[in-house]
Amino acid sequence: MNAQTNIWQANNGLDAVPLDPGTQILALQRDGSRGVFRAAALRNVAVSSPYMHDGRFATLRDVIDHYDHGIVASRDLDATLKDVNGVPRQMNLSEADKQALERSSTH
């Protein structure tokens, strides 16, 4: 498998109540979860804006900020994005870490 592809499908905490139901494939809905989408490949990510299934994020920094501190709690949120208490994870990245992620996406 190419290192820049992704098969992960999940609700990634965009909305408390997903407006878009996401995948219609029952096996991927994870017990009826709504708002489940496949993560896009990372190839050319720096030039493929807007981001997310609905284009709500204009920049990579917006995406980084979402995963850093903007994940929204919901019953549909994927377990990998929750801590042991079921609360959305906070990455608490430093500014240097965020800039490094942005720089690495251009290579």
C-alpha positions as a Python dict, from the first residue, in 0.01 Angstrom:
ca = {
    (1, 'M'): (0, 0, 0),
    (2, 'N'): (123, 349, -83),
    (3, 'A'): (227, 549, 224),
    (4, 'Q'): (15, 840, 106),
    (5, 'T'): (-314, 653, 95),
    (6, 'N'): (-561, 598, 373),
    (7, 'I'): (-841, 349, 423),
    (8, 'W'): (-955, 490, 759),
    (9, 'Q'): (-1323, 579, 761),
    (10, 'A'): (-1463, 753, 1063),
    (11, 'N'): (-1659, 1038, 1211),
    (12, 'N'): (-1380, 1287, 1276),
    (13, 'G'): (-1563, 1526, 1505),
    (14, 'L'): (-1676, 1800, 1271),
    (15, 'D'): (-2028, 1836, 1412),
    (16, 'A'): (-2218, 1734, 1726),
    (17, 'V'): (-2501, 1617, 1501),
    (18, 'P'): (-2375, 1533, 1151),
    (19, 'L'): (-2570, 1713, 880),
    (20, 'D'): (-2436, 1474, 617),
    (21, 'P'): (-2495, 1106, 696),
    (22, 'G'): (-2170, 1006, 529),
    (23, 'T'): (-2115, 656, 400),
    (24, 'Q'): (-2418, 445, 320),
    (25, 'I'): (-2218, 122, 355),
    (26, 'L'): (-2355, -36, 673),
    (27, 'A'): (-2033, -223, 752),
    (28, 'L'): (-1847, 111, 765),
    (29, 'Q'): (-2103, 297, 973),
    (30, 'R'): (-1977, 137, 1294),
    (31, 'D'): (-2298, 55, 1478),
    (32, 'G'): (-2506, 313, 1297),
    (33, 'S'): (-2266, 605, 1331),
    (34, 'R'): (-2349, 901, 1112),
    (35, 'G'): (-2103, 1139, 951),
    (36, 'V'): (-1854, 864, 864),
    (37, 'F'): (-1619, 955, 578),
    (38, 'R'): (-1299, 815, 430),
    (39, 'A'): (-994, 1026, 498),
    (40, 'A'): (-844, 1165, 180),
    (41, 'A'): (-502, 1063, 52),
    (42, 'L'): (-214, 1290, 154),
    (43, 'R'): (-66, 1316, -194),
    (44, 'N'): (-55, 1685, -295),
    (45, 'V'): (-235, 1778, 27),
    (46, 'A'): (-74, 2123, 33),
    (47, 'V'): (-241, 2216, -296),
    (48, 'S'): (-572, 2035, -262),
    (49, 'S'): (-779, 2279, -61),
    (50, 'P'): (-1049, 2315, 52),
    (51, 'Y'): (-1040, 2036, 308),
    (52, 'M'): (-1285, 1791, 465),
    (53, 'H'): (-1573, 1626, 282),
    (54, 'D'): (-1766, 1952, 268),
    (55, 'G'): (-1477, 2193, 210),
    (56, 'R'): (-1528, 2373, 539),
    (57, 'F'): (-1155, 2429, 601),
    (58, 'A'): (-974, 2660, 361),
    (59, 'T'): (-620, 2593, 484),
    (60, 'L'): (-407, 2315, 624),
    (61, 'R'): (-373, 2521, 941),
    (62, 'D'): (-751, 2503, 981),
    (63, 'V'): (-729, 2122, 960),
    (64, 'I'): (-437, 2109, 1204),
    (65, 'D'): (-628, 2331, 1448),
    (66, 'H'): (-935, 2106, 1419),
    (67, 'Y'): (-739, 1796, 1519),
    (68, 'D'): (-536, 1992, 1777),
    (69, 'H'): (-825, 2140, 1975),
    (70, 'G'): (-1144, 2154, 1769),
    (71, 'I'): (-1281, 1800, 1764),
    (72, 'V'): (-1652, 1814, 1854),
    (73, 'A'): (-1799, 1557, 2093),
    (74, 'S'): (-2084, 1345, 1964),
    (75, 'R'): (-2219, 993, 2001),
    (76, 'D'): (-2085, 925, 1651),
    (77, 'L'): (-1725, 1039, 1715),
    (78, 'D'): (-1475, 767, 1628),
    (79, 'A'): (-1316, 601, 1933),
    (80, 'T'): (-964, 679, 1808),
    (81, 'L'): (-1039, 1048, 1861),
    (82, 'K'): (-1158, 1006, 2221),
    (83, 'D'): (-952, 979, 2538),
    (84, 'V'): (-1009, 710, 2801),
    (85, 'N'): (-1299, 915, 2944),
    (86, 'G'): (-1476, 939, 2607),
    (87, 'V'): (-1385, 1306, 2565),
    (88, 'P'): (-1243, 1435, 2235),
    (89, 'R'): (-863, 1422, 2236),
    (90, 'Q'): (-668, 1745, 2253),
    (91, 'M'): (-326, 1732, 2087),
    (92, 'N'): (-206, 2062, 2237),
    (93, 'L'): (56, 2111, 1967),
    (94, 'S'): (305, 2391, 2002),
    (95, 'E'): (323, 2660, 1735),
    (96, 'A'): (653, 2506, 1620),
    (97, 'D'): (485, 2165, 1582),
    (98, 'K'): (201, 2317, 1377),
    (99, 'Q'): (446, 2496, 1150),
    (100, 'A'): (647, 2175, 1106),
    (101, 'L'): (332, 1991, 997),
    (102, 'E'): (254, 2263, 747),
    (103, 'R'): (610, 2260, 611),
    (104, 'S'): (623, 1883, 583),
    (105, 'S'): (307, 1882, 371),
    (106, 'T'): (482, 2077, 97),
    (107, 'H'): (756, 1818, 41),
}
